[in-house]
Amino acid sequence: MEYMNQEICLERQKVMEERLGRDKERLERLEKLYDAINIQNTNIEKLVIELRHINSSLSSHEERITAIEEQPRGRLSHIVSSMISALTGGIITVILSQIFI
């Protein structure tokens, strides 16, 4: 009877050791996966910081481009104003020369 109990205990111990071995392998794989995920998280954090920097640079460039695009409009407005002033001055000069001649 005692031999049977010892045999059963050894058999159960063998089964438990097999389970522990498989569990140990699973844990090792999970630890590797955990390390890989941590590395990915670190890389994602770096990418987010870089994207924020790029976005701020883009905003700065957009403001500069907008300012550059506004310059021709201002020049065109100035040219139109000058032409209107010149035409008005010319018309007034013609009218006044007709009156005083």
C-alpha positions as a LaTeX table, in Angstrom:
\begin{tabular}{lrrr}
\hline
Residue & $x$ (\AA) & $y$ (\AA) & $z$ (\AA) \\
\hline
Met1 & 0.00 & 0.00 & 0.00 \\
Glu2 & 2.76 & 2.37 & 0.94 \\
Tyr3 & 4.57 & 1.52 & $-2.31$ \\
Met4 & 1.44 & 2.48 & $-4.24$ \\
Asn5 & 1.20 & 5.81 & $-2.48$ \\
Gln6 & 4.85 & 6.53 & $-3.17$ \\
Glu7 & 4.39 & 5.57 & $-6.83$ \\
Ile8 & 1.35 & 7.83 & $-7.11$ \\
Cys9 & 3.26 & 10.64 & $-5.42$ \\
Leu10 & 6.19 & 10.23 & $-7.81$ \\
Glu11 & 3.82 & 10.21 & $-10.77$ \\
Arg12 & 2.06 & 13.34 & $-9.55$ \\
Gln13 & 5.41 & 14.96 & $-8.86$ \\
Lys14 & 6.48 & 14.18 & $-12.44$ \\
Val15 & 3.28 & 15.71 & $-13.79$ \\
Met16 & 3.77 & 18.79 & $-11.63$ \\
Glu17 & 7.39 & 19.15 & $-12.76$ \\
Glu18 & 6.25 & 18.95 & $-16.39$ \\
Arg19 & 3.63 & 21.62 & $-15.75$ \\
Leu20 & 6.18 & 23.80 & $-13.97$ \\
Gly21 & 8.58 & 23.36 & $-16.88$ \\
Arg22 & 5.91 & 24.44 & $-19.38$ \\
Asp23 & 4.90 & 27.32 & $-17.14$ \\
Lys24 & 8.54 & 28.39 & $-16.85$ \\
Glu25 & 8.85 & 28.39 & $-20.65$ \\
Arg26 & 5.65 & 30.43 & $-20.94$ \\
Leu27 & 6.92 & 32.92 & $-18.37$ \\
Glu28 & 10.21 & 33.28 & $-20.22$ \\
Arg29 & 8.34 & 33.95 & $-23.48$ \\
Leu30 & 6.09 & 36.44 & $-21.70$ \\
Glu31 & 9.11 & 38.21 & $-20.20$ \\
Lys32 & 10.64 & 38.55 & $-23.67$ \\
Leu33 & 7.33 & 39.86 & $-24.98$ \\
Tyr34 & 7.11 & 42.28 & $-22.06$ \\
Asp35 & 10.61 & 43.58 & $-22.81$ \\
Ala36 & 9.73 & 44.00 & $-26.50$ \\
Ile37 & 6.55 & 45.90 & $-25.58$ \\
Asn38 & 8.52 & 48.17 & $-23.26$ \\
Ile39 & 10.98 & 48.92 & $-26.05$ \\
Gln40 & 8.08 & 49.69 & $-28.40$ \\
Asn41 & 6.49 & 51.98 & $-25.82$ \\
Thr42 & 9.77 & 53.84 & $-25.43$ \\
Asn43 & 10.05 & 54.20 & $-29.20$ \\
Ile44 & 6.45 & 55.42 & $-29.43$ \\
Glu45 & 7.13 & 58.03 & $-26.75$ \\
Lys46 & 10.16 & 59.23 & $-28.71$ \\
Leu47 & 8.08 & 59.38 & $-31.90$ \\
Val48 & 5.35 & 61.38 & $-30.16$ \\
Ile49 & 7.92 & 63.89 & $-28.92$ \\
Glu50 & 9.42 & 64.13 & $-32.41$ \\
Leu51 & 5.95 & 64.58 & $-33.97$ \\
Arg52 & 5.19 & 67.40 & $-31.55$ \\
His53 & 8.44 & 69.09 & $-32.53$ \\
Ile54 & 7.64 & 68.63 & $-36.23$ \\
Asn55 & 4.13 & 70.02 & $-35.74$ \\
Ser56 & 5.48 & 73.11 & $-34.02$ \\
Ser57 & 7.98 & 73.58 & $-36.85$ \\
Leu58 & 5.19 & 73.21 & $-39.39$ \\
Ser59 & 3.12 & 75.83 & $-37.59$ \\
Ser60 & 6.07 & 78.20 & $-37.67$ \\
His61 & 6.59 & 77.54 & $-41.38$ \\
Glu62 & 2.89 & 78.07 & $-42.09$ \\
Glu63 & 3.03 & 81.47 & $-40.41$ \\
Arg64 & 6.10 & 82.44 & $-42.42$ \\
Ile65 & 4.55 & 81.23 & $-45.69$ \\
Thr66 & 1.36 & 83.14 & $-44.95$ \\
Ala67 & 3.38 & 86.30 & $-44.34$ \\
Ile68 & 5.26 & 85.78 & $-47.61$ \\
Glu69 & 2.00 & 85.19 & $-49.50$ \\
Glu70 & 0.54 & 88.39 & $-48.04$ \\
Gln71 & 3.39 & 90.54 & $-49.42$ \\
Pro72 & 2.31 & 90.43 & $-53.11$ \\
Arg73 & $-1.24$ & 91.34 & $-52.12$ \\
Gly74 & 0.07 & 94.38 & $-50.27$ \\
Arg75 & 2.24 & 95.34 & $-53.23$ \\
Leu76 & $-0.64$ & 94.92 & $-55.65$ \\
Ser77 & $-2.84$ & 97.07 & $-53.45$ \\
His78 & $-0.09$ & 99.69 & $-53.31$ \\
Ile79 & 0.33 & 99.62 & $-57.11$ \\
Val80 & $-3.43$ & 99.97 & $-57.66$ \\
Ser81 & $-3.57$ & 102.86 & $-55.20$ \\
Ser82 & $-0.64$ & 104.56 & $-56.95$ \\
Met83 & $-2.26$ & 104.11 & $-60.36$ \\
Ile84 & $-5.56$ & 105.54 & $-59.13$ \\
Ser85 & $-3.72$ & 108.48 & $-57.58$ \\
Ala86 & $-1.75$ & 109.06 & $-60.79$ \\
Leu87 & $-4.87$ & 108.88 & $-62.94$ \\
Thr88 & $-6.77$ & 111.17 & $-60.60$ \\
Gly89 & $-3.85$ & 113.60 & $-60.56$ \\
Gly90 & $-3.62$ & 113.44 & $-64.36$ \\
Ile91 & $-7.34$ & 114.03 & $-64.81$ \\
Ile92 & $-7.29$ & 116.97 & $-62.39$ \\
Thr93 & $-4.26$ & 118.39 & $-64.18$ \\
Val94 & $-6.02$ & 118.11 & $-67.55$ \\
Ile95 & $-9.16$ & 119.72 & $-66.16$ \\
Leu96 & $-7.25$ & 122.55 & $-64.53$ \\
Ser97 & $-5.17$ & 123.13 & $-67.67$ \\
Gln98 & $-8.39$ & 123.34 & $-69.72$ \\
Ile99 & $-9.86$ & 125.83 & $-67.28$ \\
Phe100 & $-6.80$ & 128.11 & $-67.14$ \\
Ile101 & $-5.86$ & 128.01 & $-70.80$ \\
\hline
\end{tabular}
